[in-house]
Amino acid sequence: MDVPVLKIIDLHVSIEKKKIIKGMNLSVGKGEVHVIFGPNGSGKSTLLNAILKLPGYSIDDGEIRVKSKNIQDMTTDEIANMGIGMSFQHPPKIKGVTLRNFLNAINRTEDLDDEIRALNMEDFLDRELNVGFSGGELKRAEVLKLYAQSPDLLLIDEPESGVDIENIAVISKAINKILQKEAPINLRERSAIIITHTGHILNYIDADIGHVFMDGKIVCTGKPKSIMEDIKKLGFSGCAACIKEPKDRI
Amino acid sequence: MKYLDDTTKAMLKKVAFDEKQEHSASFLATDWDVLDTHSTEDGLEILPIGTALDKYEWLRELFFTLIEKDKDTYVKEVASSDVLLGYFIRIKAGVKISLPVYTCYMINSDTFTQCTHNIIIAEENSELHLISGCTANAHILSGRHLGVTEYFIEEGATVTSTMIHSWGKEVEVYPRSAANVGKNAKFISNYVAMGSVKKLQMDPLAVIEEGGLGEFYSVIYATENSQFDIGSTVILNGDGASSEIISRVVSNGGEVTTRGKIVGKHQNGRGAMACNGLLLSKKGYIHAIPELLGQDPRLELSHEASVGMISKDELAYLMASGIEEEKAKSLIIEGFLDLKIPSLPDYLQRQINAIVKETKDFETM
């Protein structure tokens, strides 16, 4: 059996001493796409930021293992180079660094021309990274970055936020291509964790496993679309029962 | 040109002087010796300043008109120097030459004081691109470079002047320059200083006449024990005159004061200034002093200034993309210093960027 790409064991994370993740467990296998639902401010993004050990996120307890290796003593770039790539919800503007120079610095693939064209990013290559980009352009640049990085595990933070329908379709098509969605699941090499609070992205990307994240924990795991239907009907308040009595819905 | 050893050639190359590259004219002096002065283009004249003063009586009338002989102790020292070192460049009316003129001064003897005086004349509707390097040879421990440069840019002419400095730890440098930018003329001045210098102080002046444009860009990377005090003063002296002063400074332990002053005297004048500094170390400082003086209500003058460290978010973002920390810092610093100069021809912009890249020494602390 394959080693999980990511294994999280009893994880506790805080930001400036405020506890955000309070004992979380998660295992992501090769080729699996997990989607994590949760209300705004529940700490979903904290999980992704903690996996990459971004500054300000303190791992107080528990373990994060990437391909069975504990990341405790690793730096952010070392974790990324283990095959983790993240599409940020709010990527920073970096003045002076062009998208072209950035891609050249991270590119692991031979040729990105087709991907650049598919994401309509030709005119942005000589622009400063994320400076003056619209919501859709930011997300397209983030997905282009993932192409260049060619990671084994994609961490995708709120791909639909601030993006119009046309751009969601373009971005989703590209993500599906990176995730080799055209191939049978047993042949797919890449995995993903997608964070969403609207669930809208599921209209475009097939996820295999869904989780509801509330109060610092995963409170519910099941089929992504059925979880989304429940949330649509009852809202996240409807998940309160799961906090009292967590259950597996697969 | 006289024989140059490999070390000297390498040092000259650091400030963009390479005898093999395509050029319209060139000038090279080490200490007091003029090693090369030649032009390959009709309508473009380059002479050692002494020869030019002998040849053209009228040139004496222009000498020390834009910069007064007693402006300060350094100009006084140049004015009273026994040796007259410098170049005279004149581009004739209507002649436009896109290939640059390369000039270079090098200090080649220890403790040497090099005094220079240059005159540049761009006649009406001409176009001249000048790239000037100044450096000290590898074996030099200390020295001084005092330079006076006067630019006469006549109506409708365009002059771009790119100055690249790379000195040594114990070298002091006091360039003094002034430009008279005529009606509808353009003067674009770029200054690039990389590495260490004991002390460098300059405040070039430009007086811009009606419809004229003066742009000043400076890119400075200051290492520990270096002192830079640089600035530009622009006087918008005619209707519709405009100016932009932009400086990007990185201090890796160096002490940098960056000044900018725009004085607006007439209607429809526009002036904008941006001084941005990046501090890489707790040693050293960046002191940005932007100044605006408006003397007509129909002027538009503005400035922005910022001094800070490398953003943690930007660094984390690059590292999260798999770029190791030192390389990520270099990418940010290189980008910060990669000034885009809209009015510069593309090939010159590429060359300046290449120079910045070539001469960078971005070890961070």
Interface residues (C-beta under 8 A of the other chain):
Chain A: L52 L54 P55 T75 T76 D77 A80 N81 G85 M86 F88 P91 P92 I94 K95 G96 V97 T98 N101 F102 A105 I106 E128 K145 Q149
Chain B: S311 K312 D313 E314 A316 Y317 L318 M319 A320 S321 G322 I323 E324 E325 K327 A328 L331 I332 E334 G335 F336 L337 D338
